[in-house]
Amino acid sequence: GFCRDAIMAWCETNDVGYVLGLARNKRLQQALGKEMEEARLACERTGEAARCFRDFRYRTRKSWSCERWVIGKAEYLPGKAQCH
């Protein structure tokens, strides 16, 4: 519930660095498609959890006032895929 435009805008205005988690959604999952495939292949190869990261510019369709830099995590666990 902290990833709101008002909080991020306040931090940006006051030169406060921040790290907030974004809720998973179809657009973020699509943006991390290549990284999910890389994580899946690594997990299948090693049998252990695999994570890949990608940074990119992102903006919600309605709730954010501007585009922001995000770091996406594609994670594949044996038998379970996740994308954040």
C-alpha positions in Angstrom: 0.0 0.0 0.0 3.0 2.4 0.1 3.6 2.5 -3.7 1.4 5.6 -4.1 2.0 8.6 -6.3 1.8 11.1 -3.4 4.5 9.3 -1.4 6.8 8.9 -4.3 6.3 12.5 -5.4 7.1 13.7 -1.9 10.3 11.6 -1.8 11.3 12.9 -5.2 10.6 16.6 -4.3 12.5 16.2 -1.0 15.5 14.3 -2.5 14.7 11.2 -0.5 15.7 7.9 -2.1 13.2 5.1 -1.8 12.6 1.5 -2.7 9.0 0.3 -2.8 7.5 -3.0 -4.0 5.0 -3.0 -7.0 2.1 -5.3 -7.2 2.4 -7.9 -10.0 0.4 -7.1 -13.1 0.2 -8.2 -16.7 2.2 -5.3 -18.0 5.1 -5.9 -15.6 5.0 -9.6 -16.4 5.1 -8.8 -20.1 8.1 -6.4 -19.6 10.0 -9.2 -17.8 9.2 -12.0 -20.3 12.8 -12.4 -21.5 14.1 -12.5 -17.9 11.4 -15.0 -16.9 12.6 -17.3 -19.6 16.2 -16.9 -18.6 15.3 -17.7 -14.9 13.2 -20.7 -16.0 16.1 -22.1 -18.0 18.6 -21.5 -15.2 16.2 -23.2 -12.7 15.7 -26.2 -14.9 19.4 -26.5 -15.5 20.4 -26.3 -11.8 17.3 -27.4 -10.0 17.6 -24.4 -7.7 15.8 -21.0 -7.6 16.9 -18.5 -10.2 16.5 -14.8 -10.4 17.0 -12.3 -13.2 16.7 -8.5 -12.9 15.9 -5.7 -15.4 15.7 -2.0 -15.0 13.3 0.0 -17.1 11.0 3.0 -17.2 7.4 2.4 -16.2 4.2 4.3 -15.5 0.9 3.1 -14.4 -2.0 3.9 -16.7 -3.9 6.1 -14.2 -2.5 6.4 -10.7 1.1 7.8 -11.3 1.7 11.3 -12.4 4.9 10.5 -14.2 7.1 7.7 -15.5 9.6 6.2 -13.0 12.6 4.0 -13.0 11.8 0.5 -11.7 13.8 -2.7 -11.2 11.9 -5.8 -12.0 12.7 -9.2 -10.6 11.9 -12.4 -12.5 12.2 -15.4 -10.2 11.7 -19.0 -11.0 11.5 -21.5 -8.2 11.3 -25.3 -8.8 7.7 -25.7 -9.8 6.7 -22.1 -9.3 7.3 -18.9 -11.3 7.1 -15.4 -9.9 7.4 -11.9 -11.4 7.8 -8.7 -9.3 
